[in-house]
Amino acid sequence: MGILGLLLALVVVGLLAKKQLGVVSGTAPATQAGVSAPVGMPLQQSQQLQNQVKRSVEEAMQQKRPESPDQ
C-alpha cells in the first residue's frame, strides 16, 4: 500500500509539472485587437508592456472630450 501511494503521488506531481511547463512554453497569450503580445525575455516583455501602456495613455489624452450639455 505504501509503494502504491508513493507511485500515485509521483504521477500526480508529474502531471502537474507537465501542465505548468505547457503553460510556460505554450502559445502566446491572447491580445486585444491591434496590440501585440510581448516577445522575448521577461525584462523585454516588461518594457514592451510599459511602452504599450504609455502609448495608450498618450493616445487617450490626445482625444477630444465630448462637450457637456451645460456649456
N, C-alpha and C positions, 0 to 999 in steps of 0.2 A: 504494500500500500504506500509506503514512503517513497519508493522509486517512481511509482506511477504519478504521485502528486508532484514530484520534482520534475518529471517529464512534462506534465501538463503545464506547470508554471513556466518551464522553458519555452514551450510552444507559444504561450500567451505573450511572453516577453518578446519573442522573435517576431510575432505578428505585429505587435505594437511598434517595434523598431522599424520593421519594413514599411508600415504605414507612415511613420514620421519621415523616413528617408524619402518616400514617394512624394510627400508634401513639399519637402525642401527642394528636390530636384525635378518636380513635376512641371506642369505647364505654367506659363506666365499668368499672373493674376488678371482678372477681368478689369477693364478700364472703362471710363466714360468715353463717349464719342469724342474724338479729336484729342484725347490725352493718351500719350504713350506710356507704357509701363516702364519703370526704371530698369535699366540693364547694367550689369557689372557688379563690382564689389559693393559691400554694404555702405562704405563711405561715399562712393559714387552715387549709389541709389539715393542716399540721404540728400546729397547735394542736388541731384536732379529733381527730387520731390520738392525741396525748398525753392528751387528756381521756378517750378511749375506753379506753386502756390503764390510766389511773388508776382509772377506774370498775371495770374488770375485776379489777384487783388488789384494790381495796377490797371488792368482792363476794366474791372468793376468801378474803380474810382474815376475812370475817364468817361464812363457812360453818363448821359444826362439823366437827371432825376425827373420824374414826371412832376409837373407843376400842381400844386394843391389848388383845390377849387376856391379857397379863401382868398387867393391873390388876384 
